[in-house]
Amino acid sequence: MSFEAFEDRSINYARKLIKTPSLSGEEKDLALLVKDLLIEIGVDDVFIDEIGNVVALIKGKSDVAVMFEGHLDHVPPGNLALWKVDPYSA
């Protein structure tokens, strides 16, 4: 894949993530989007656990384990009428 194609793909994924509201307790749609992205890029295993975490596994050749953790939720945007640009417009 060319750098330009990779860049376009990355920008498109970022836009999808930004356009998906995920207030605390309402992260399901974003979790499904992240899961689909991980499947598409070819991780070895991915699932959403019983409390909504997206868990992915990439197998390596050593016994070393590395864990990345992040949040899917965001703070409420407040009154959308006060925004000059829709915060979900990407």
C-alpha positions in Angstrom: 0.0 0.0 0.0 1.4 3.4 -0.9 1.9 6.1 1.7 -0.9 8.2 0.1 -3.3 5.2 0.3 -2.4 4.6 3.9 -2.8 8.3 4.7 -6.2 8.4 3.0 -7.3 5.3 4.9 -6.1 6.7 8.2 -7.9 10.0 7.7 -11.1 8.2 6.7 -11.0 6.0 9.9 -10.3 9.1 12.0 -13.4 10.8 10.5 -15.5 7.8 11.3 -14.3 7.8 14.9 -15.0 11.5 15.3 -18.5 11.2 13.7 -19.5 8.5 16.2 -20.8 9.9 19.5 -19.7 7.9 22.5 -20.8 9.5 25.7 -20.0 7.6 28.9 -22.3 4.5 29.0 -23.1 4.9 25.3 -20.0 3.6 23.7 -21.4 0.5 21.9 -21.5 2.0 18.4 -17.9 3.2 18.7 -16.8 -0.2 20.2 -18.3 -1.9 17.2 -16.6 0.5 14.8 -13.2 -0.1 16.5 -13.8 -3.9 16.5 -14.5 -3.8 12.7 -11.4 -1.7 12.1 -9.2 -4.2 14.0 -10.7 -7.1 12.1 -10.1 -5.3 8.8 -6.4 -4.6 9.6 -5.9 -8.3 10.5 -5.4 -8.7 14.2 -5.4 -12.4 15.3 -8.4 -12.1 17.5 -10.8 -9.4 18.6 -14.0 -9.3 20.7 -16.1 -7.0 22.9 -16.2 -8.3 26.5 -19.2 -8.3 28.8 -18.6 -4.7 30.0 -18.0 -3.2 26.6 -14.2 -3.3 26.3 -12.7 -3.9 22.8 -10.0 -6.6 23.3 -7.6 -7.5 20.5 -4.8 -10.0 20.3 -1.8 -9.8 18.0 0.4 -12.9 18.4 4.1 -12.4 18.5 7.2 -14.6 18.6 8.2 -14.0 22.2 6.6 -14.4 25.7 6.6 -10.7 26.2 3.1 -9.2 26.5 2.3 -5.5 25.8 -1.0 -4.0 26.7 -2.5 -0.7 25.3 -5.4 0.9 27.1 -7.6 3.8 26.2 -11.1 5.2 26.5 -13.9 5.1 24.0 -16.1 7.7 25.8 -15.8 11.5 25.6 -17.2 14.4 27.6 -20.6 15.7 26.5 -20.3 18.5 23.9 -22.9 20.6 25.6 -25.4 22.7 23.7 -24.8 21.9 20.1 -26.5 25.2 19.1 -23.5 27.0 20.6 -21.0 25.3 18.4 -19.8 27.1 15.2 -19.0 23.7 13.7 -20.8 20.5 14.7 -18.3 18.6 17.0 -19.3 15.3 15.2 -18.8 16.7 11.7 -15.2 15.6 11.3 
